[in-house]
């Protein structure tokens, strides 16, 4: 069978839960995952993926060698559905394109609900109560039983996580690692707090929980932001922003608690079973399942959610997220975590 999911990164991490369902129904199933080159490293070496193929000319040639029992198209994009013209398959789930105008359409009756949410903001924002994972599973004809994410680290990466955590704890003689993912995708830039808001948050956390070691998480695009925060608060540790996605995954796995907007950092926190504190502004909190291992914090702004890529509001989503809610969430995370402080980092598998 073939899974077509090209991006975004956080969404691909979430869709890894499909592998649990597929393998639970047929452990011998041969699974090919088609994705984009920018996302490929997240899934490399996964034990449940038999072939990981990137969307390029060579990748399309490789796909022509197979006949697929089932094809699952996760992305609602012309690139993803355009691949179907190169394939031989029996059953199709997810999305197709209207051959007359290229419009994305549901491939089957099961996919109609998730498709409708993409064109009806009222249903998406206020009526729907299902998580995105449940919607995806049901659109593919699966019964959703809260299968969680399935992202794997190699044995050497797990070892690196342990060593990194030990080094971070020793730096300032702390007890628990709290990672703050400071950035998000450029597509919806309002899913991250401002530098100033991060500074206020870190100061509040440090005053209330002096035994926590705060680590700044993020990618290359977050380097300037993290430098500004680090230069203002010396006891904060800045993780490596320049060593690539897999190294960033190691850093997230070295944390005990993760604070993040609705972004890749949040999804990795969920995947690695960290106590995840996720704040939501322009996006829909009901679409995310923390699997009883975290807290959601919502903006109080009336116009949220909106999913807008640009905004002219004088006061933004992040201006209406209360710091006291973060403090209460961190306290809950600590109370959850402390009885099992010595659990192994391998729990992410």
C-alpha positions as CSV (number, residue, x, y, z in Angstrom):
1,X,0.0,0.0,0.0
2,X,1.0,3.6,-0.6
3,X,0.7,6.6,1.7
4,X,1.1,10.0,-0.1
5,X,1.9,12.7,2.4
6,X,4.2,15.4,1.2
7,X,4.0,17.9,4.1
8,X,3.9,19.9,6.2
9,X,6.4,18.5,8.7
10,X,4.2,18.5,11.8
11,X,1.4,17.0,9.8
12,X,3.6,14.2,8.6
13,X,4.6,13.4,12.2
14,X,0.9,13.2,13.1
15,X,0.1,11.0,10.2
16,X,2.7,8.5,11.4
17,X,-0.1,7.1,13.5
18,X,-1.5,5.5,10.3
19,X,1.4,3.1,10.5
20,X,0.2,1.7,13.8
21,X,-3.3,1.0,12.3
22,X,-1.9,-0.5,9.1
23,X,0.6,-2.8,10.9
24,X,-2.0,-3.8,13.6
25,X,-4.4,-5.0,10.8
26,X,-1.7,-6.7,8.8
27,X,1.9,-6.9,10.2
28,X,3.2,-8.3,6.9
29,X,1.8,-5.4,4.8
30,X,4.3,-3.7,2.5
31,X,4.2,0.0,3.0
32,X,5.6,2.7,0.8
33,X,5.5,6.3,1.9
34,X,5.8,9.1,-0.7
35,X,6.9,12.5,0.8
36,X,8.9,15.6,0.0
37,X,12.6,15.9,0.2
38,X,12.4,18.5,3.0
39,X,10.3,16.0,5.2
40,X,12.1,12.8,4.3
41,X,14.5,12.8,7.2
42,X,11.7,12.6,9.8
43,X,10.7,9.2,8.5
44,X,14.1,7.8,7.5
45,X,14.9,4.3,8.9
46,X,11.3,3.8,10.2
47,X,10.8,0.1,10.9
48,X,7.2,0.2,9.6
49,X,8.1,1.8,6.2
50,X,9.4,-0.6,3.6
51,X,10.2,2.1,1.0
52,X,10.5,5.8,1.6
53,X,10.4,7.7,-1.7
54,X,10.7,11.4,-2.4
55,X,8.5,13.2,-4.9
56,X,10.9,13.8,-7.8
57,X,11.3,12.3,-11.3
58,X,13.2,9.3,-10.0
59,X,10.7,8.7,-7.3
60,X,7.8,8.7,-9.8
61,X,9.7,6.1,-11.9
62,X,10.1,3.9,-8.9
63,X,6.4,4.1,-8.1
64,X,5.5,2.9,-11.6
65,X,7.0,-0.5,-10.7
66,X,4.2,-1.3,-8.2
67,X,0.6,-2.2,-8.2
68,X,-1.0,-1.0,-5.0
69,X,-3.9,-2.6,-3.2
70,X,-4.7,0.7,-1.5
71,X,-3.5,4.2,-1.9
72,X,-4.0,6.8,0.8
73,X,-3.7,10.5,-0.2
74,X,-3.4,12.6,2.9
75,X,-2.6,16.0,1.4
76,X,-5.3,18.1,-0.1
77,X,-3.0,19.4,-2.8
78,X,-2.7,19.2,-6.6
79,X,0.9,17.8,-6.2
80,X,-0.3,14.9,-4.1
81,X,-3.3,14.0,-6.2
82,X,-1.3,14.6,-9.4
83,X,0.8,11.6,-8.5
84,X,-2.2,9.3,-9.0
85,X,-1.8,9.6,-12.8
86,X,1.5,7.7,-12.5
87,X,0.1,4.9,-10.4
88,X,-1.6,1.5,-10.8
89,X,-3.9,0.7,-7.8
90,X,-7.0,-1.1,-6.7
91,X,-8.6,1.1,-4.0
92,X,-8.1,4.9,-3.5
93,X,-8.8,6.9,-0.3
94,X,-8.4,10.6,0.5
95,X,-8.5,13.0,-2.4
96,X,-8.5,13.3,-6.2
97,X,-8.7,16.1,-8.7
98,X,-11.5,17.2,-10.9
99,X,-10.1,16.5,-14.4
100,X,-11.8,19.6,-15.8
101,X,-10.5,22.3,-13.5
102,X,-8.1,20.6,-11.1
103,X,-10.3,21.2,-8.0
104,X,-9.6,18.8,-5.1
105,X,-12.5,16.4,-4.4
106,X,-13.1,13.5,-2.0
107,X,-12.0,10.2,-3.5
108,X,-14.7,8.3,-1.7
109,X,-17.7,8.7,0.6
110,X,-15.5,8.2,3.6
111,X,-13.5,11.3,2.7
112,X,-16.4,13.7,2.3
113,X,-16.4,14.9,5.9
114,X,-12.8,16.0,6.0
115,X,-13.1,17.5,2.6
116,X,-16.1,19.6,3.7
117,X,-14.3,20.9,6.6
118,X,-11.7,22.3,4.2
119,X,-14.3,24.4,2.5
120,X,-16.6,25.4,5.3
121,X,-15.0,27.5,8.0
122,X,-18.0,27.4,10.3
123,X,-18.0,23.6,10.4
124,X,-14.2,23.5,10.8
125,X,-14.0,26.1,13.5
126,X,-17.1,25.6,15.6
127,X,-19.0,22.4,14.7
128,X,-16.3,19.8,14.3
129,X,-15.2,18.2,17.5
130,X,-13.0,15.4,16.0
131,X,-9.2,15.4,16.0
132,X,-7.5,15.7,12.7
133,X,-6.2,12.1,13.2
134,X,-9.7,10.8,13.7
135,X,-10.9,12.6,10.5
136,X,-7.9,11.2,8.5
137,X,-8.5,7.6,9.8
138,X,-12.2,7.7,9.0
139,X,-11.6,9.2,5.6
140,X,-9.4,6.1,4.9
141,X,-12.1,3.7,6.1
142,X,-10.3,2.9,9.4
143,X,-11.9,2.8,12.8
144,X,-10.0,5.3,14.9
145,X,-9.0,4.0,18.4
146,X,-6.7,6.9,19.4
147,X,-3.6,5.3,17.8
148,X,-0.8,7.7,18.7
149,X,2.1,9.0,16.7
150,X,4.9,6.6,15.7
151,X,8.2,8.4,15.1
152,X,11.4,6.5,15.7
153,X,14.9,7.5,16.7
154,X,17.9,5.3,16.1
155,X,19.7,3.7,19.1
156,X,22.6,6.1,18.6
157,X,20.1,9.1,18.6
158,X,18.5,7.8,21.8
159,X,21.9,7.6,23.4
160,X,22.6,11.1,22.3
161,X,19.4,12.3,23.8
162,X,20.4,10.8,27.2
163,X,23.8,12.4,27.1
164,X,22.4,15.7,26.0
165,X,19.8,15.7,28.8
166,X,22.5,14.8,31.4
167,X,24.7,17.6,30.2
168,X,21.9,20.2,30.2
169,X,20.9,19.2,33.8
170,X,24.5,19.5,35.0
171,X,25.1,23.0,33.5
172,X,23.0,24.8,36.2
173,X,22.4,21.9,38.6
174,X,18.7,21.5,37.7
175,X,16.3,18.6,38.0
176,X,13.9,18.7,35.0
177,X,14.3,19.8,31.4
178,X,11.6,22.2,30.0
179,X,12.0,22.8,26.3
180,X,10.4,25.8,24.7
181,X,9.9,25.6,20.9
182,X,10.0,29.3,20.0
183,X,9.1,29.2,16.3
184,X,6.7,27.9,13.7
185,X,6.3,27.6,10.0
186,X,6.3,30.9,8.0
187,X,3.0,29.9,6.4
188,X,1.0,31.1,9.5
189,X,3.6,33.2,11.5
190,X,1.2,34.0,14.3
191,X,1.5,30.5,15.8
192,X,4.5,31.6,17.8
193,X,4.9,34.0,20.7
194,X,6.9,37.2,20.3
195,X,10.5,37.4,21.7
196,X,9.1,39.7,24.4
197,X,6.4,37.3,25.3
198,X,8.9,34.5,25.5
199,X,11.1,36.5,27.8
200,X,8.1,37.2,30.1
201,X,7.1,33.6,30.1
202,X,10.6,32.3,30.9
203,X,11.0,34.8,33.7
204,X,7.7,33.7,35.2
205,X,8.6,30.0,34.9
206,X,12.1,30.5,36.4
207,X,10.7,32.4,39.4
208,X,8.0,29.8,40.1
209,X,10.1,26.7,39.3
210,X,13.8,27.4,40.0
211,X,14.7,23.7,39.6
212,X,13.6,23.6,35.9
213,X,16.3,24.0,33.2
214,X,14.8,25.9,30.3
215,X,16.1,24.9,26.8
216,X,15.3,26.9,23.7
217,X,14.2,24.6,20.8
218,X,13.9,25.4,17.1
219,X,15.4,25.2,13.7
220,X,17.7,27.4,11.6
221,X,14.9,29.9,11.0
222,X,14.6,30.4,14.8
223,X,18.3,31.2,15.4
224,X,17.9,34.9,15.6
225,X,15.0,34.7,18.0
226,X,16.7,32.2,20.2
227,X,19.9,34.3,20.2
228,X,17.9,37.3,21.4
229,X,16.2,35.3,24.2
230,X,19.5,33.7,25.3
231,X,21.3,37.1,25.3
232,X,18.6,38.4,27.7
233,X,18.4,35.5,30.1
234,X,21.8,33.8,30.7
235,X,20.6,30.7,32.5
236,X,18.7,29.6,29.5
237,X,20.3,26.9,27.3
238,X,20.1,27.3,23.6
239,X,19.9,24.0,21.6
240,X,21.7,23.7,18.3
241,X,19.7,25.4,15.6
242,X,22.0,24.5,12.8
243,X,22.6,20.8,12.8
244,X,19.5,19.7,11.0
245,X,16.1,18.2,11.7
246,X,17.3,14.9,13.2
247,X,19.4,16.7,15.7
248,X,16.4,18.9,16.6
249,X,14.4,15.7,17.2
250,X,17.2,14.5,19.6
251,X,16.9,17.8,21.5
252,X,13.1,17.4,21.8
253,X,13.5,13.9,23.1
254,X,15.9,15.1,25.7
255,X,13.2,17.2,27.3
256,X,10.7,16.3,29.9
257,X,8.2,19.0,29.3
258,X,7.7,20.9,26.0
259,X,6.0,24.2,25.4
260,X,5.1,25.0,21.8
261,X,2.6,26.6,19.5
262,X,0.7,24.5,17.0
263,X,3.9,23.5,15.1
264,X,6.4,20.8,14.4
265,X,7.8,21.2,17.9
266,X,4.4,20.4,19.4
267,X,4.0,17.3,17.2
268,X,7.4,16.0,18.1
269,X,6.7,16.6,21.8
270,X,3.5,14.5,21.4
271,X,5.4,11.8,19.3
272,X,8.1,11.4,22.0
273,X,5.5,11.3,24.8
274,X,6.6,14.4,26.5
275,X,4.2,16.4,28.7
276,X,3.2,18.9,26.0
277,X,1.9,22.3,26.7
278,X,0.4,23.6,23.4
279,X,-1.0,27.1,22.9
280,X,-3.5,27.9,20.1
281,X,-4.3,31.1,18.4
282,X,-5.2,31.0,14.7
283,X,-5.6,27.2,14.5
284,X,-8.1,24.8,15.9
285,X,-7.3,23.2,19.2
286,X,-9.9,20.4,18.9
287,X,-7.9,19.0,15.9
288,X,-5.0,18.1,18.1
289,X,-5.0,15.1,20.5
290,X,-2.4,15.3,23.3
291,X,-3.3,11.7,24.3
292,X,-3.9,12.7,27.9
293,X,-0.3,13.9,28.3
294,X,-0.4,17.6,28.2
295,X,-2.5,20.8,28.4
296,X,-4.0,23.1,25.8
297,X,-4.0,26.8,26.2
298,X,-6.3,28.9,23.9
299,X,-6.1,32.6,23.1
300,X,-9.1,34.6,24.4
301,X,-9.4,36.6,21.2
302,X,-12.9,36.5,19.8
303,X,-11.8,36.1,16.2
304,X,-9.9,32.9,16.8
305,X,-9.6,30.4,15.2
306,X,-9.2,31.9,11.7
307,X,-6.3,30.1,9.9
308,X,-5.4,33.4,8.3
309,X,-1.9,33.8,6.9
310,X,-1.9,37.5,7.4
311,X,-3.6,39.6,10.1
312,X,-4.2,43.4,10.6
313,X,-5.5,43.2,14.1
314,X,-3.9,45.6,16.5
315,X,-3.9,43.0,19.2
316,X,-2.7,39.5,18.0
317,X,-3.5,36.0,19.2
318,X,-0.4,35.8,21.3
319,X,-1.3,39.0,23.1
320,X,-4.3,37.2,24.5
321,X,-2.6,34.2,25.9
322,X,-2.3,34.5,29.7
323,X,1.0,33.6,31.4
324,X,-0.7,32.3,34.4
325,X,-2.2,29.5,32.3
326,X,1.3,28.5,31.3
327,X,2.4,28.4,34.9
328,X,-0.6,26.2,35.9
329,X,0.2,23.9,33.0
330,X,3.8,23.6,33.9
331,X,2.8,22.8,37.5
332,X,0.6,20.1,36.2
333,X,3.4,18.8,34.0
334,X,5.8,18.6,36.9
335,X,3.3,16.8,39.1
336,X,2.7,14.3,36.4
337,X,6.4,13.8,35.7
338,X,8.0,13.7,39.1
339,X,6.8,10.2,40.1
340,X,8.4,8.7,37.0
341,X,11.5,10.9,36.7
342,X,13.7,7.9,36.0
343,X,11.7,6.5,33.1
344,X,13.9,5.8,30.0
345,X,14.0,8.0,27.0
346,X,13.2,4.9,24.9
347,X,9.6,5.4,25.9
348,X,9.2,7.3,22.6
349,X,9.1,4.0,20.6
